[in-house]
Every structure is written in structure tokens, then in C-alpha cells.
Amino acid sequence: MSRFLFSAGVLRLATLACALALGGPARAGLPAPEAHLLEGARHFREGRFGAALIEFRVADRLGAPGPARWYASAALVKLGRHEEAVAGFAEAAAAHPAGRDGLLDFYRAVALHESRLYLQADGVLAGIAAVGPRVAEQIAELRARIAKIFAAPPERATIDWYHARARAAREAARPALAGAFAAEALALAARRADGYRAEEAREVMGSVAHGSEASRP
Amino acid sequence: MGPLRTSIALLFLSSVADGATSTLPEVEVAMREALELHAALPLERPELPRLPAAPPPGRGPERPDRALAAGGEARRAAIDHAIEQAAEAAQDALASARERGAAATGRQVDADSDAAVGLGRAAETQGLVPPVPVWPAPGIPPSPAPPVP
């Protein structure tokens, strides 16, 4: 037992020492993961979203997966990689729910919206509180836009589209995304009297519930 | 120091290392500022997507022979025009191949020339352009001229 503890302790210390030594942007007084998060935040602020994404992913590898995955997903939104961001936010929320924040939820809603997951975007937007007046205004505007397209029940061809996307995502080994498209199909089916393909959507959601895309490049 | 004490000490140190991975207020503030700054509405107006309806069984894209069978001078003229354009393109490719062949005498012509020569030959076999002898053949060095008797 003591040998195991000793090995685990040595491994952790060695990892920390390497991280501090090789941490690149590490600053005096800041551990390596935090230094990378801070560097990523600076890149993000300056609009260098690709560089920010790299820093957040390095921080994740060095042991700060909680905030790093949320921030990396926000960077993906700014890079226009919305479907990756949808999967990233879903995994961050499942693994580190404490990292959730009103601003990050706004970015998540944008990723959902741009992936045409409108009902899920509206659900996230509805739950956002404690943001500044400018973002609050944007939330109201986005919800109004979404409300307009649901004035009438969705057509069958629309629900078919979501099922097709869920199938494609599943075939591409992207379970989180497949689950998101299936969830949207289910929410749309609930807006029709006939509940078109609702059971099928539930089955897809159940089958991909435990998948992960965290290791995708 | 016995192994147990060593382990306890290392566990303490590793727990300090673990504690360092929680987000510092400095990071949170910087990231919050950055997120606020770049929060922006999507440009595109939302619209619900639709899966296009599949064509009924037995109906594929219209083929030229079917179009001809359906008749109509306009369609016939359009097809003739397309054939003329293809023949012109083949002639241009052949001319280009001749030029390149002349420049590349004694060495192998590149892949583009091969493709152009192939296209030109295809046009010849269809009778679209008169046949042109190719000498020397691509990739084969010219043989010495036959002795004059």
C-alpha cells in the first residue's frame, strides 16, 4: 500500500515539476495549468482564438480540465467550429458542472443555434442569469428570432433532417453530437400532434448517452 | 523517515499540487472580460432545415438519350452545341500536346501532356479531329535515322 502511495506521489510531483519546467508561458507564482489558462484568456481577449484554444487544451492536459474545457469550447465557437463546440460544452457540463457560467452558457447557446439546434439553444438562453446588460440584450434578441420560426408546428421533413444528422454524427463516431441532434428531433416531435419519430429519437439518445468525444483533435 | 511517513509527506505535497489546479480568481476575471468582449449574436437568421424528398422509385436524373427520345429541337441543339464544345476542347488539348511534345523531344513529357495526348487520341478515335502521328512516342528516345542507301 505504502509503495503504491509512494509511486503515486512521486508521479504527481514529477508531473508538476515537468509542467512547471516546460510550461512555456508559466509565470512566477502561477502553476503551469493556471499560467496556460491565463495565457489563453489573453489570446482570447486579443481575438487570437486559435492560439487561445491551444493554451486551453494544454491547460487541460496539465490538469485543469474543468475550466479549460469550458473555455476551449468558447474558443471553438469564435473559430466557427460550432458542432465541435456543441460536443465540447456537453462534455464540459457533464464532467464539470460547477464550471457553468452565464457567459459561457451564452456561447453554448450560440454554438447550438449555429448548429441549428434551436430548441436547445432557447432552453440554454432561458436559464441564463447574471450577465451584463449588453449580453442580456443579445439573449433577448436571439430568443425572439428563435420564437419566430416556431410559430407553426415543424414539418416532418424538418424532423427527418435532424434524424439524418444524428445518424451521420453517430457514424462519424461523434456520440455527443448525435445525441444533441436526436434530442432536437425529440423536442421537435413534441411540438407535433403525431409525435413524429419521437420513439426513434429516444432510442438514439439512449444509445449514445455514454459516448465521449473529448479525445478528438 | 519510514516508508509510511514518506508516503504521508508525499500525499500532502501532491494534494497541494492538486489544489493548485482550481481556477484562480485572476484567470476567471481575465476570461470573463474576454468572453464579455467577444460575445456576439449570430449573423444568420434562424430557419428550420428540411430533408429534401427522395425521388420516386425508378426515376433517376435525366440522361441525354432520354432527352433526345423526348424530342424537341431546343434540346437537340443544346446537345449538338455541347458536342461541338467538347470537340474544340479536344483539339486545343491536342495542339497543346504537340507544342509540349516538340519542346520535350528526347525526354519524357509530363503527366499533363500525357493526359492531353490521351484526350486528343480519344477525339481522333471518335472522328472529331484528323489523326496526327506522334513521333517520337512519349517516354521513348528517338531512334537514329535509318541509313540512306
Interface residues (C-beta under 8 A of the other chain):
Chain A: S2 R3 L5 F6 A8 G9 V10 R12 L13 T15 L16 L30 P31 P33 E34 L37 L38 G40 A41 R42 F44 R45 G47 G63 A64 G66 P67 Y71 A74 K78 D101 L103 L104 F106 Y107 V110 H113 E114 R116 Y118 G132 R134 V135 Q138 E141 L142 R145 I146 K148 I149 P154 E155 A157 T158 D160 W161 Y162 A164
Chain B: P3 L4 T6 S7 L10 L11 L13 S14 A17 D18 A20 T21 S22 T23 L24 E26 V27 E28 A30 M31 R32 E33 A34 L35 E36 L37 H38 A39 A40 L41 P42 E44 R45 P46 E47 L48 P49 R50 L51 P52 A53
